[in-house]
Amino acid sequence: MKTVIVKSGQTLLDIALQEKGSIEAIEEIAALNGLSITDELSAGMELTLPASAWNKLIENYCKNNDVSPATALTDDNMYDLWKGGIGYMVVGVDFKIG
């Protein structure tokens, strides 16, 4: 069976998209590794991947273009969200649409 090493900030959803080309593979990957689909992953974890194919076009795009989605909020990327952005605003409180 094929395995993958988790990178910093990756979730099971990211791994499913990167390795199988579809978020629908998340349940199969989680079950195969004894995880819940919401479990947090640690960088360096090794996950076993199912043999089933999902979306080869997306899977191949990620591999051929070295794309590794990493959508989990971590201490490393949380600062990046705040340093260059506006933080958050609330419609009707901070600004009005009209």
C-alpha positions in Angstrom: 0.0 0.0 0.0 1.1 3.5 -0.7 1.8 6.0 2.2 2.1 9.7 2.4 3.9 11.9 4.9 1.8 14.8 6.3 3.1 18.3 5.9 2.7 21.1 8.3 -0.9 22.5 8.2 -2.4 19.6 6.4 -5.8 18.1 7.3 -7.3 14.8 6.1 -9.3 16.8 3.7 -6.1 18.2 2.2 -4.5 14.7 2.0 -7.7 13.3 0.3 -7.5 16.1 -2.3 -3.8 15.9 -2.9 -3.5 12.1 -3.0 -6.9 11.0 -4.4 -8.1 14.1 -6.2 -11.4 14.2 -4.2 -12.5 15.2 -0.8 -14.8 12.2 -1.0 -11.8 9.9 -0.2 -11.5 11.4 3.3 -13.7 8.7 4.9 -11.7 5.9 3.4 -8.4 7.4 4.4 -9.6 8.1 7.9 -10.9 4.6 8.4 -7.8 3.0 7.0 -5.6 4.9 9.5 -7.9 4.6 12.5 -8.8 8.3 12.5 -11.9 10.4 12.6 -12.3 12.8 9.6 -11.9 15.7 12.0 -8.7 14.5 13.8 -5.8 16.9 13.7 -2.7 15.7 11.9 0.8 16.3 12.9 3.6 17.1 10.4 5.6 14.0 9.8 2.7 11.6 10.4 2.7 8.7 7.9 -0.7 7.8 6.5 -1.6 4.7 4.6 -3.7 5.5 1.4 -6.4 3.3 -0.1 -5.8 1.8 -3.5 -9.0 3.1 -4.9 -8.9 5.9 -7.5 -11.2 8.9 -7.3 -10.2 11.8 -9.6 -7.0 11.1 -11.4 -7.0 14.5 -13.1 -6.8 16.4 -9.8 -4.5 13.8 -8.3 -2.1 14.1 -11.2 -2.3 17.9 -11.2 -1.2 18.0 -7.5 1.6 15.5 -8.2 2.9 17.2 -11.4 2.8 20.7 -10.0 4.0 19.9 -6.5 0.7 21.1 -5.0 0.2 20.2 -1.3 -2.9 21.8 0.1 -2.5 22.9 3.8 -5.7 24.5 5.1 -5.4 23.8 8.9 -4.8 26.9 11.0 -1.5 26.6 12.9 0.5 29.0 15.0 2.7 29.5 11.9 0.1 30.5 9.4 -2.3 32.2 11.9 0.1 35.2 12.2 0.1 35.4 8.3 -3.6 35.8 8.3 -3.5 38.8 10.7 -0.4 40.7 9.7 -1.5 41.5 6.1 -5.2 41.5 6.4 -8.0 43.4 8.1 -8.7 40.7 10.6 -12.5 40.5 10.5 -15.3 42.9 10.1 -19.0 42.5 10.7 -21.6 43.6 8.1 -23.9 46.2 9.7 -21.5 46.9 12.6 -18.2 47.8 11.0 -19.6 48.9 7.6 -23.0 49.2 6.0 -24.2 48.1 2.6 -26.7 50.3 1.0 
